[in-house]
Amino acid sequence: MEIIVVKSGDSVWTIARQYGVSPQRLILDNGLERPGVMVPGQALLILQPAQVAVVRSGDTLFSIAEEYGTTPSALLRNNPGTAANPELQQGQELVVRYTDEPTRPARINGYAYPWVSPILMRKTLPFLSTLTIFGYGFNDSGQLIAPQDEPLLAQAKKYGVAPVMLLCSITEDGNFSSERAGRLFREPKLQRTVLAQVVQVMRKKGYRGLDLDFEYVRPEDAQAFLEFIENAARVMHENGWFLHVDLAPKTSADQQGLLYEAHDYGAIGAVADTVLLMTYEWGYTYGPPRAIAPITEVQSVVEYAKTEIPVEKILLGIPNYGYDWTLPFERGISQAVTIGNQYAVVVAGRYGSEIRYDKTEQSPFFNYRSARTNHNVWFEDVRSIRAKLDVTAENGLLGVGYWNLMRPFMQNWSLLNVTFVPQQL
């Protein structure tokens, strides 16, 4: 495996020839949306196949997997184009193994909304251990506000990915309510009703675990929040399920702010089976331009979390998105636009920008000008993802969780595929 940076004058074909790989593999492994346009500063992942199978008449993924001592899921991960075109063609070449074979198992989770593209999910699910579907809320009487999750549940089952139900304070109008969350934590009757509804849905739909995503919990509700987590854990364990809790990215126990104060790492980590460190949003919609997940900040959160929570419970949050800011930034006025990581490279190519890489924050960025307006874009690429996967491995964390799966990012999955083996539940 190599990560290279495109220079002016490079093309897919010259790079493929230089590294002895096919242009098609280079395009697929990196999710190149405009392969004819290489952007100076763009990072590419080079993977070298170690074993290739040639499809014969009548072959299937299952028969090829059995012949070569691998699994259909591994073949799907090694051959991302197969997910979109599952009918094998005689003479088609499939990568059985790469020269870089992962050995370390890791829990790989991804969050998705029900309206995610089914084709995108087919390409993504083979890389996952769990799929968390966003999300269930509840009304004032404790009845659940349910998403249309059946199609995603069916896809997860088909690929052997464990589905996770997410409970949060989303209301009937699609907003989040700290007040409604506080009522849930403080009122035993409402809490019993909600948890009973959760159990009913999980049994009926085949969910394997529950994700509690309660952000901006009021400090005065902190103890009641913890007691709710304890009750939820008891209910989950009685039914053979697991409890997962999403945590704000803290670097100390006494960190101030509504996002942080009620998230007691030590107490919650002792109760939950797993947790997600939401290590992103340093660069955010209403803030000044900056990397979304600077590696220095990510490392600081992990270092603190390790002092409070067993590492085998921790998933590292990874953002699958970037932000496009207009300049000059004006606090209270400026608002960044969310874009996909693959699309960010397309934008850079469209405007003739050079992608640069901040070695301190370990994140790519570029500037461009459109309609007399200056822009600054920060996003993720294979270099910044590798830095985060290295933090995960070096600290012995359980795995990673992606927020979210709504945008394609093939480069990430290709890298993940030669870094970790997705742990199956």
C-alpha positions in Angstrom: 0.0 0.0 0.0 1.2 3.5 -0.9 -0.3 6.9 -0.6 0.9 9.3 -3.3 0.2 13.0 -4.0 -0.7 14.0 -7.6 1.7 16.4 -9.3 0.9 18.8 -12.1 0.8 16.9 -15.4 0.0 13.5 -13.8 -2.9 11.5 -15.1 -4.6 8.2 -14.1 -2.9 6.4 -16.9 0.7 7.7 -16.1 0.2 7.0 -12.4 -1.2 3.5 -13.1 1.7 2.7 -15.4 4.3 4.0 -12.9 2.9 1.8 -10.0 2.0 -1.2 -12.1 -1.7 -1.2 -11.4 -4.6 -0.9 -13.8 -6.3 2.5 -14.4 -9.6 0.8 -13.6 -8.4 -0.3 -10.2 -7.0 3.1 -9.4 -10.3 4.7 -10.3 -12.4 2.2 -8.3 -10.2 2.2 -5.2 -10.2 6.0 -5.0 -13.7 6.7 -6.1 -12.5 9.1 -8.8 -15.6 10.8 -10.0 -13.8 12.7 -12.8 -10.8 10.4 -13.6 -9.8 12.6 -16.5 -9.1 15.5 -14.2 -6.2 15.0 -11.7 -5.9 17.8 -9.2 -2.4 18.8 -8.0 -2.1 18.0 -4.4 -4.8 15.3 -4.6 -3.9 12.1 -2.6 -4.4 8.7 -4.1 -4.2 5.2 -2.6 -2.2 2.6 -4.5 -3.2 -1.0 -3.7 -1.3 -4.0 -5.2 -3.3 -7.2 -5.8 -1.4 -10.3 -4.5 -3.9 -12.9 -5.9 -6.5 -12.5 -8.7 -9.3 -14.9 -9.7 -10.6 -15.0 -13.3 -14.3 -15.6 -13.4 -15.4 -18.8 -15.3 -18.8 -19.6 -16.6 -21.2 -20.4 -13.8 -18.9 -18.9 -11.1 -20.5 -17.0 -8.2 -19.0 -15.0 -5.3 -19.8 -17.9 -3.1 -18.1 -20.5 -5.3 -15.0 -18.3 -5.8 -14.8 -17.6 -2.1 -14.9 -21.3 -1.3 -12.3 -22.1 -3.9 -9.8 -19.5 -2.7 -10.5 -19.9 1.1 -12.0 -16.5 1.6 -15.5 -15.0 2.1 -18.1 -13.4 -0.2 -17.9 -10.3 2.0 -14.1 -10.1 1.6 -14.5 -10.4 -2.2 -17.0 -7.5 -2.2 -14.7 -5.4 -0.1 -11.8 -6.1 -2.5 -13.9 -5.5 -5.6 -16.1 -2.4 -4.9 -17.5 -2.4 -8.4 -19.1 -5.8 -7.8 -21.6 -4.4 -5.3 -23.1 -2.1 -8.0 -22.9 -4.9 -10.6 -23.4 -8.2 -8.8 -23.7 -10.3 -11.9 -20.3 -11.8 -12.6 -19.1 -11.9 -16.2 -16.9 -14.6 -17.7 -13.3 -13.4 -17.9 -13.8 -10.7 -15.2 -10.9 -10.4 -12.8 -11.5 -10.3 -9.0 -8.9 -9.4 -6.4 -8.8 -12.2 -3.9 -6.1 -10.7 -1.7 -3.9 -7.6 -1.6 -0.3 -7.5 -0.7 -1.4 -5.7 2.5 -3.6 -8.1 4.4 -5.3 -6.8 7.5 -5.0 -9.0 10.7 -6.4 -6.8 13.4 -10.2 -7.1 14.0 -12.1 -3.9 14.7 -15.7 -2.8 15.2 -16.8 -0.7 12.2 -20.0 1.2 12.7 -21.7 3.7 10.4 -24.7 6.0 10.8 -27.3 6.4 8.1 -30.6 8.1 7.6 -33.4 6.0 6.0 -33.2 7.9 2.7 -29.7 6.9 2.0 -29.1 5.7 -1.6 -29.6 1.9 -1.7 -26.8 1.6 -4.3 -24.4 3.5 -2.0 -25.4 1.2 0.9 -24.7 -1.9 -1.2 -21.2 -0.6 -1.7 -20.7 0.3 1.9 -22.3 -2.5 4.0 -19.6 -5.1 3.3 -17.1 -2.9 5.3 -19.3 -2.6 8.4 -19.8 -4.6 11.6 -22.9 -2.6 12.6 -25.3 -0.1 11.0 -26.9 2.5 13.2 -30.1 3.9 11.7 -31.0 7.5 12.6 -33.2 7.7 14.5 -36.2 7.2 16.9 -37.6 10.0 19.0 -40.6 9.9 21.4 -43.6 12.0 22.1 -44.9 13.4 25.4 -46.8 10.2 26.1 -43.8 8.0 25.5 -44.9 6.6 22.1 -42.0 6.3 19.7 -41.5 8.6 16.7 -40.3 6.1 14.1 -38.3 6.5 10.9 -39.0 4.4 7.8 -36.2 1.9 8.7 -37.5 -1.3 7.1 -35.5 -1.1 3.8 -32.3 -0.4 5.6 -32.9 -3.2 8.0 -33.5 -5.6 5.1 -30.2 -4.5 3.5 -28.2 -4.9 6.7 -29.6 -8.4 7.2 -28.7 -9.4 3.6 -25.0 -8.4 4.2 -24.8 -9.9 7.7 -24.4 -6.4 9.4 -25.9 -6.0 12.9 -28.5 -3.2 12.9 -28.5 -0.8 15.8 -31.5 1.2 16.9 -30.8 4.9 17.8 -32.9 6.8 20.4 -32.6 10.5 20.7 -34.8 13.5 21.6 -35.9 14.3 18.1 -39.5 15.7 18.1 -42.5 15.4 15.8 -41.2 18.5 13.8 -37.7 17.0 13.4 -36.0 19.2 16.0 -34.1 18.1 19.1 -35.4 19.0 22.5 -33.3 19.2 25.7 -36.5 19.7 27.6 -38.1 16.5 26.3 -34.9 14.6 27.0 -34.9 16.0 30.6 -38.4 14.8 31.1 -37.4 11.3 29.9 -34.5 11.2 32.4 -36.6 12.6 35.4 -40.0 11.0 35.0 -40.0 7.2 35.7 -43.4 6.5 34.1 -42.4 8.2 30.8 -39.1 6.3 30.9 -40.7 3.0 31.5 -43.1 3.6 28.6 -40.3 4.6 26.2 -38.1 1.7 27.1 -41.0 -0.8 26.7 -41.7 0.7 23.3 -38.0 0.3 22.4 -38.0 -3.4 23.4 -41.1 -4.0 21.4 -39.5 -2.5 18.2 -36.2 -4.2 18.7 -37.8 -7.6 19.1 -40.1 -7.0 16.1 -37.5 -5.6 13.7 -34.4 -7.6 14.8 -32.2 -4.8 16.1 -29.1 -6.1 18.0 -28.3 -3.1 20.1 -29.4 0.4 21.2 -27.5 3.7 20.6 -28.3 6.6 23.0 -27.6 9.9 21.3 -28.5 12.6 23.7 -26.5 15.8 23.2 -26.8 19.1 24.9 -28.1 17.5 28.1 -28.7 20.2 30.7 -26.2 20.0 33.6 -29.0 19.8 36.2 -30.1 16.6 34.4 -26.7 14.9 34.5 -27.5 12.5 37.4 -30.9 11.6 36.0 -29.3 11.0 32.5 -26.8 8.6 34.1 -29.7 6.7 35.9 -31.6 6.5 32.6 -28.5 5.0 30.9 -28.3 2.4 33.8 -31.9 1.5 33.3 -31.5 1.2 29.5 -28.4 -1.0 30.0 -30.3 -3.3 32.3 -33.2 -3.6 29.9 -30.8 -4.3 27.0 -28.8 -6.9 28.9 -32.0 -8.7 30.0 -32.8 -9.2 26.3 -29.4 -10.2 25.2 -28.7 -6.8 23.4 -25.9 -4.2 23.9 -26.0 -0.6 24.9 -24.0 2.1 23.1 -23.7 5.7 24.1 -22.5 8.7 22.0 -20.2 11.0 23.9 -19.2 14.7 23.3 -15.4 15.1 22.6 -14.1 16.0 26.1 -10.5 16.5 27.1 -11.0 16.8 30.9 -13.6 15.9 33.5 -14.5 19.4 34.3 -14.8 20.7 30.7 -17.4 23.5 30.6 -20.3 23.9 28.2 -23.7 22.5 27.6 -22.4 19.9 25.1 -19.9 18.4 27.7 -21.0 18.8 31.3 -23.6 16.0 31.5 -21.3 13.5 29.6 -19.5 11.9 32.5 -16.9 9.7 30.8 -16.1 7.5 33.8 -19.6 6.9 34.9 -21.1 6.4 31.5 -18.2 4.3 30.3 -18.7 1.9 33.3 -22.3 1.3 32.3 -22.3 1.3 28.5 -21.0 -1.7 26.5 -19.5 0.6 23.9 -19.2 4.4 23.4 -18.5 6.6 20.4 -16.2 9.6 20.9 -17.7 12.3 18.6 -14.3 13.5 17.5 -15.3 15.9 14.8 -16.9 19.4 14.4 -14.0 21.5 15.4 -14.5 23.1 12.0 -18.3 23.5 12.0 -21.1 25.2 10.1 -21.1 28.5 12.0 -17.5 28.6 13.1 -14.4 29.8 11.3 -12.7 27.7 8.6 -10.7 24.8 10.1 -10.2 21.1 9.8 -13.3 19.2 10.9 -11.3 16.6 12.9 -7.8 18.0 13.5 -5.6 15.1 14.6 -4.2 17.1 17.6 -7.7 17.5 19.0 -8.6 13.9 18.2 -5.5 12.6 20.1 -6.3 14.8 23.1 -9.8 13.4 23.4 -8.5 9.9 23.1 -5.8 10.4 25.7 -8.4 11.7 28.2 -11.0 9.0 27.3 -8.4 6.3 28.0 -8.1 7.5 31.6 -11.9 7.0 32.2 -13.1 4.3 29.8 -11.6 0.9 28.9 -10.1 1.1 25.5 -11.9 -2.0 24.4 -15.2 -0.1 24.7 -14.2 2.9 22.6 -15.1 3.7 19.0 -13.4 6.7 17.4 -15.7 9.0 15.5 -14.7 9.8 11.9 -16.4 12.5 9.8 -17.5 11.6 6.3 -18.0 15.1 5.1 -16.3 18.5 4.5 -17.2 22.1 4.8 -17.1 24.9 2.2 -16.8 28.4 3.8 -17.2 31.7 2.0 -14.6 34.4 2.9 -14.2 36.6 4.7 -15.7 34.7 7.6 -18.1 36.8 9.7 -19.2 35.2 13.0 -22.9 35.2 13.3 -23.3 35.7 9.6 -21.2 33.2 7.8 -22.5 29.6 7.3 -20.5 26.8 5.8 -22.0 24.4 3.3 -21.6 20.7 3.9 -20.0 18.7 1.0 -18.8 15.2 0.4 -15.2 14.3 0.5 -15.1 12.9 -3.0 -17.1 15.9 -4.3 -14.6 18.3 -2.7 -11.9 17.0 -5.1 -14.3 17.6 -8.0 -14.8 21.2 -6.8 -11.0 21.7 -6.6 -10.6 20.4 -10.2 -13.5 22.5 -11.5 -11.9 25.7 -10.3 -8.3 24.8 -11.0 -7.3 24.8 -7.3 -4.3 23.0 -5.8 -5.1 20.9 -2.8 -2.8 21.5 0.2 -2.3 19.5 3.3 -2.0 20.9 6.9 0.6 18.7 8.5 -0.2 19.8 12.0 -4.0 19.3 11.7 -3.4 16.4 9.2 -6.2 17.5 6.9 -6.5 18.6 3.3 -7.8 22.0 2.2 -8.0 24.4 -0.8 -9.2 27.8 -1.8 -11.2 28.8 -4.9 -13.1 31.8 -6.3 -16.6 31.6 -7.8 -19.0 34.4 -8.7 -16.7 37.0 -7.2 -16.7 35.1 -3.9 -13.7 33.5 -2.2 -14.1 30.1 -0.7 -12.1 27.9 1.7 -12.8 24.1 1.8 -11.6 21.6 4.4 -12.4 17.9 3.9 -11.0 14.4 4.5 -8.9 12.3 2.3 -6.9 9.1 2.5 -4.1 10.8 4.4 -6.3 12.3 7.1 -8.2 9.0 7.4 -5.0 7.1 7.8 -4.0 9.4 10.7 -7.2 8.6 12.5 -7.0 4.9 11.8 -3.4 5.0 13.2 -4.7 6.6 16.4 -7.3 3.9 16.7 -4.8 1.1 16.3 -2.0 2.6 18.4 -4.3 3.2 21.3 -5.9 -0.3 21.1 -9.4 1.1 20.6 -12.3 -1.2 19.7 -12.9 0.5 16.3 -14.3 3.4 14.5 -17.8 5.0 13.8 -18.5 7.0 10.7 -20.8 10.0 10.8 -22.3 9.5 8.4 -22.8 7.1 5.4 -24.8 9.4 3.2 -22.0 10.4 0.9 -19.6 8.2 -1.1 -16.0 8.0 0.1 -14.5 5.0 -1.6 -10.9 6.0 -0.7 -11.7 5.6 2.9 -13.2 2.1 2.5 -10.3 1.0 0.4 -7.9 2.1 3.1 -10.0 0.6 5.9 -10.1 -2.7 4.0 -6.3 -3.2 4.2 -6.1 -1.8 7.8 -8.8 -3.7 9.8 -10.9 -6.8 9.5 -14.5 -5.8 10.3 -15.6 -7.6 13.5 -18.8 -9.6 13.0 -21.4 -9.6 15.8 
